[in-house]
Amino acid sequence: MVRFKNASLMTNLDKQTDSAQSSSLVRRVTAYTAGCVIVSNMIGTGVFGTTGFMAKDLGNPTLILSLWLFGGIFSMLGAMCYSELGAAMPRAGGEYIYIREAYGSLLGFLSGWTSFVVGFSAAIALNAHLFAIHLCQLFAPESALEDNASRHAWQVVIALGMVWGLTAIHVAGVALGGRVQQVLTVIKVGSIVLLVGGGLTLGNGNWNQFDSATSSTPFTIATVFTSFLFVTFSYSGWNAAGYIAGEIVEPKRSIPRASIWGCALVCLLYVSLNAIYFYALPVDLLSQEPIEPVAQKAAVAMFGPQAARWITTLLTISILGATSAMIWAGPRVYYAMARDGVFPRAFAKTRSKGGAPAFSIVLQSGWVSVLVIVGGFEQLALYASFVLILFTALAVSSVFILRRKNPEHSRPFSVRPYPLVPLIFLAVSLAIMWSALSIGLNAALLGIVTVLVGAPFFYYWKSRHGIPTSDQ
C-alpha cells in the first residue's frame, strides 16, 4: 500500500468512486436531511441575543441589518468553496480531509484535533449548559430550588441527560438521527417564521423606529468589525455538509444544493428576525440592560409578558436542534482520522445496522461530559474562536492549491466566479481574525497552544499505524 505523503489529491481521487469504497459509512442522507443538519447547526442562540450588543455598540438599525445580511453572504461564499471541495471529495471529515490533501497530514490532523478538543465538544458543552438553564426557567423558577448549589447540580444533570439522550439517538443509526434532525429543524424554523409573521400581522410595532440611532460607544471601524465577528459566529455551522459527506446520497449535487440553499434560508430568517426586533422596539431600548435577551424583549413588546415563555421555549428547541447536529457531524471527523491511522483505530468502527460511527460519537460525548462537569467550556470556546476561523480559511484556500495540483480533474461543482469568491472569503476571514486578536490576544494564543498540544499525539499515532492513502 502506498502511504499518503502529500501526493496529488487528484491522483488519489481518481481511484475513488461515489460509492462507499473508501468508507464503511452508507449513503442514506438526502439533500433535504443534509440541509436540516446545516440549518439546525447554524441556528443556535446567537441570533436571539447578539443584536442587543450590536445595538449598544453601533446604535444604527440599518447598519446592524446590513451586517446580518453581509454575514449571510459571507457564509454562502464559504459554502460555495466547501461545495467544490465536498463534491470532489465526498468523504466524511470536512476540513480534516481538505486541509490534509492540500497541506499535508499534520495540519489536517491538527484541524481534526481542534474539532475534537474544542470545536465541537466545547460548543456542545456550552449548548447543554444553556439548554439546562432555559429548561429550568420553564419548569423550575428561582423559588423552586433553595440555593445556587442545588440549581447548578440540577443544571449539570439536565445538561448530561440532554447530551446522552441525543447520543443514544445518533448511535442508534443515521435513519433515526435524520428523522429527529428533520423534526427539530422544522419546529425551529417554523417557530421563527411564526414569530416574524405574528409580529407583522398581530404585534405592536412601528417601522419608524428604524430611523432612530444611538450608541454609547464611539463609532469606529473596529466596533463594526467586532460586531461582524459575532455575526459570523451566529452563522457558524454552514460547513456541516462536509462532515457528513460520506453519507450523503448523490453528493455531487446534494452537497452544493444543501449548503447554499441552507445558508440562504438562514440568512433570510436572520435578517427578518432582526427586522422584527427593530419593528418592536427602538434601538436605545434594545441596548438597555439586560442586553442579551433581545428576542424576549421584542416579543414582550409586541405580544405582552406571556411571550417571554414562548421565546424561552423557542431557545430550548433551537439549542436542542443545534446540539443534535453537532453530535451528528463532529464524530465523522474523528472517524475519518481513525481510518487514516492518526487516531485510535477503534473510532473508525461503525454499527452494521445503523451505520453510525458509534465509538466516535461516544468518545465525543464522553469528553463533552467531562467539560460539563468540570466547567471551563466557555473559556475553551473563546480560546478556540481564532483557530477555528484559521482552519476554515485554510480549508477555503485549499480550493486554489488543489486546482493547481491537478487542473484537469473533474469537479462536479466549481466555484463561480473564480478566484473572486474564495479571495473575498479569505480577505474577510483575515479581517475577522484581526478583530479576534484585537479583542483578546491572550485567548488567541491559548487557542494556538491548544492546537499545538495535538502534535505529539499525531506523531505517536503515526509511528504506530502510519498514514494510509486516502483511497484505503
N, C-alpha and C positions, 0 to 999 in steps of 0.2 A: 504494500500500500504506500502510495506517495504521500508524504506528510505535507501539511499546509505550511508554506514558507513564503507568504506574501506573493504567491503565484497569481497569475492573472485571474481576475474574477471570472472573466468570460470563458476561460478555459474550463474552469470548474462548472460554471453554469451550463455550458453546452452539454455536459454529461448528465444534467438533471432533466427531469420531466415534471409536468404539473401534477403527477400522481405523488403518492407518499413514499417514493423510493428512498428519499433521504430522510424520512421521518416516519415514526410509527404513529404519529397523530393522524386521525382520519378527517378527511374534508367533509364536514357536515354543516358548517356555519354559513348561512346565506348572507347575501349583501345586506338584507334588512336587519338580521341579527347583529352583524358586524357594525352597522350604523347605530343600533341601540347601544352597543358597548361604547362606541365613541361618544355619543350624546350623553350617556349616563356618566362616563368618565369625566367629561368636560363640565357638566353642570353639578357643582358641589354646593358650597356655601358662599363662595366668593362674591357672586353677583348679588347676593342678598345683604351684603354688608359693606363691600368695598366703596360704593358710591358715597357713603357718608363721609369717609376720609377724603375722597376727591372733592366733595362739596366744601369741606373745610379748607383744603389746600388751594383749590383752583377757583371755587366760587362762581363758576360760569357754566350754566346748564348746557349751552351749545357746545362748548369746548369739551365738556365731560362726555356728552353723547358722541362727539366726533372721535374721542379716544376709544370708546367702546366699539365704534364702527371700524376704526383702524385696527383694533385688536383682532376683530373677526377677519379682516382682510389678511393680516399678518399670519394668523393661524391657517388660513386657506392656502397662502403661499407655501407654508411649511408642508401642508397636507399634499399639495401637488408634487413637491420634491420627494416626499416619502412614498407617494403613489408610484412614481417612476421606479424607485428602489424596490418597493414591495412587490410590484407586478413583475419585475425582472428576477427577484429573489423571493418567491412566495414560500418562505420558510418561517417557522416560529423564531422569535428573538428580537425583532425590531432593531434598535440601534446597535445591539451587540453584533448582529450579522453585518450590517452596513459598514460599521467602523472597522470590524475585523477584516473585511475584504479590502477596504481602502487603505487602512493604516497599519494593519498587522494585528496579530493575535493578542499582544499585550494591551494595547489601547482598547481593543474590543472587550477583553476580559475586564478591564477597569471600568468600562461603561456598565457592564453587567453587574459587577461587584457593587457599584454605586446604586444601581437599581435595587439590589437586594438589601443593602445595609440601610439606605435612607430613602431612595427614590420612591419605591412603593411602600416599604414597611413603615417608615415614619409617617407617610401620608395616611396610610390605613389606620395607624395607631391614633393619629390626630382626629381622623374622622370618627373612629369608635368612641373617643372621648367626647366629641361634640354630640354624637348620637345619644350617648348616655345623659348628657346634660339636658338636651331638649326633651328626651323621654321623661326625665324626672320633672321637668317643668309641666309636662302634660298630665302626669299621673301622680306625682308626689311633690306638691308645693312645699315651700320652705318650712312651713309649720308641721309637715308630716314627719320630718326627721329631726331628732333632738339636737344634733350638733354637726359641725362640719366633717368630723371624722366619720360619722355614720353615713353622711351623704356621699363622701368620697368613696367609701367602701362599696356602697351600692352602685355608684357610677362605674367602678372597676369591674364589678360583677356583670353589669349590663353590657359594658363595652366588650368584655371577653365573650359573653353569650352571643352578641351580635357577630363578632369575628368568627367564632367557631360554628355558629349556625350557617353562615354563608359558606364557610369552608366545607361543611358537610354537603351542602348543595352542589358545589363545584367539584368535589371529589367524586360524587355520585355519577357525574358524567356531563358531557358537553350538552346533550339534549336538554336535560333538566335545567342546567345552568343557563342555557339560552332562553328557555321559556320564562324563567324567573327574571332574567335581564329584560326581556321584552315587556313584561308586565310592569316592572318598576319604571322603565323608561316611559311607557305610555302614561302611567299615572303622574309621573313627574312633569312631563311636557304638558299633559292635559291640565294640570293644576296651574301652571304658569299661564297657559292660554286663558283659563277661566279668570285668573286674577287680572290679566290685561283687558280681556273682553268685558268683565264685570266692572272694572274701573271706568272704562269708556262709556258704558251704557247706563250703569246704575250708581257709580261712585260720585262723591262730591269732590270736584276738582276744578281747576281753572288753567287754561292754556296760557293765559297772560303771565303766569309765573315763570315762563321761560325767559321773560325779559329781565327778570331780577338777576343781580350779580353782586356777590360779596365774598370776601375772603379775609381770614385773619392771618394769612401767611403771605409775605411778599411774593409777587408773581415772578418766577424765573423759569428759564428753560429746564433747570434741574428739577423743579417741582413738577413740571409736565412729564419729564422722563420718569420720575419716581412714581407718579400716578399711573403712567402707562405700564410700568413694571408690574404693578399689582393687577392691572387689567389683564396682562398676558398670563399671570398666574391663574386668574379666573378662567382663562381659555385653555389652560394646560389639559392634556388628555386627547388632543386632536390626532395624536400619532398612535392611538391604541390599536388600529387595524394591523400595523406592522408586527405587533407582538403575537397576534393570533393568526398570522398569515398562513401558517401551515395547516390550519383547519378550515379555511375559507373556501367555499365552492367557487370554481371559476375565478381564481384570484386575479387574473389579468384584467378582468372587467370589474369584479366586485370590490377590490381594494380601492381603486380610484373613485368609484361611484359612492361607496360608503363614506370614505374620508372627506371628499369635497362637499358632498351634499350634507353630511353630518355637520361639518363646520358652518355651512351656510345656514342651516336650521338654527344652530346655537347662536350664531351672530344675530339672526332675526329676533330670536327670543330675548337676547340680552339687550339689544337696542330698544325693543318695545317695552321691556320691563323697566328700563331706566327712564324712558319717556313717561311712563306711568308715575314713577317716583316724583318727577318734577311737575306733573299734572296734579298730583295730590298735595304737594307741599312746596313752598318756595325754598330756594337753596339755603337760605340762612337757617331755616328750621331743620332742614335735613342735616345740617352740620352741627347742630347743638347736641350736647351730651344727653343721653348716651348716644354715641355716634354710630356704633356698629349695627344695631338692629334697624337699619334704614327701611327694609321691607315692611317690618312690623309698623313702624311709624306711618308709612304711606298707607298701608291697609287700614289702620285705625282711623286715619284722617278721612278716608273715603267711605268706610263701611261701619265705623263705630268700634268700641272697645272689644267686642266679641271677635273681631277679625284677627286679633293678636294670636289667639289659639289656633286659628286656621293656618297662619303663616308658620307657627311652630311645627304644626303637623307637616306642612309642605317641606320645611327644612329637614325634618326627620326622614321623610321619604327620599328626599334628594340625596342626603348623606348615605342612606342605605343603598340606593342605586349606584352611586359613585364608588362606594366601598366594594360592592359586588363586582363591578367592572374591573377594579384593581386586583381583587383576589383572583379573578379570571386571567387577566393579562400578565401580571408580574411573573408568575411561575413559569410561563413559557420561555422567559429569558434564561432562567436557571436550567430549565430542561435542555435548551439549545447548548448552553455551556457544558453541561454534563455529557452530552453526545459528542462534543469536541474534545473531551478529556481534560478540560481545565476546571472541572468541578467534580465532586464525587459521583461516580457512575450511577449510584442508586437513584439519583434525582432525574435520570433520563428514562426511568420506567413509567409506563402508563398502565392504567387499568384496562384490561382487554375488553371489558363490557362497555364501560362508559367512555373510554378513550381519553380520559383526562390524565395529566401528569400528576398523579396523586401525591407522590413523595415530595415533589417541588411545592405543591400547594400547602401541604402540612408544614414543610420547612419554613415557608414564608410566614404562615400564621403562628408558628411557634416563636419566631423572632418578634413578630408583632406583639404577641402576648407578653414577652419579656419587657418590651418598651412600655406597654400599657401598665404593667405592674410597677416597674421601676420608675417610670416617668422620664422626662427629658426629651420626649419626642418633638416638642415644639422647637427646641433648640436645634435638634438634628435636622428638622425640616428647613429651618433658617440657614443652617450651615450648607445644606445641600443645594440651595437655590442657584448659586453661582455655577457650580459644576454641572448641574443638570442642564442649564442653558448652554454651557460649553459643549457638552456631549451632543446635544441636539444640533448645535451649529456644526459640529464635526460631521454628524450624520448627513446633514444637508450638503456640506461641502464634498461629500463622497460622490455626489452627482457629477461634479467636474472630474474627479480622479478616475472614476470607473468608466466614464465616457472616453477618457483619454487612453485608458488601458486597452480597450477594445471597442473602437467606434463602430465596428461592423455588426456587433451583437444585436439581435432583435430585441427591441424594447416595446412591450405591448402598450405602455403608456409613456409618453415623453412630455416633459415639462415644456410648456409654451407660454410666453416667448422665452427662449433660452438664449443667452445666460441671464437675462434680466431678472427672472423670478428668483433663482437661488441667490443672486447677488444682492437683491433688495433684502431678502430674508437675513442674509449674513450681516449686512450693514446694520439692520435694526437690532439683530442679536448682539452685535458689538456695543451698540448704544445701551441696550438693556444691561449687559454685563458691567458697563461703566457705571450705570446707575446703582447696580447692586454693590459695586465696590465703594461707591461714594456713601452709601447708606451704612455699610458695615464691612470694613476691610478685614477685621479680625474674623468675622463669620466666614468670609470667602476663603481666607487662609485655612481655617479649620476644616472647611469643606474639602479643600485640596488635600489636606493631611488625611482625611477620611478615605479619599480615593487612593492615595499612595500606600496606605496600610494594606491594601489588597495585593500589591505587587509580590510580596513574599509568598502569599498563597498561590498566586499564578505559577511562580517558578517551582513551587513544591509539587502542585498537581501536574505540571508539565513534565517534571522529572519522573513522575510515577507512570503517567499514561501517554505522554507525547501529545501532539496536536494533530489529529487526523485531518484528512482532506475534507472539504466542505461537501463532497458527494459521498460521504461514508455510507 
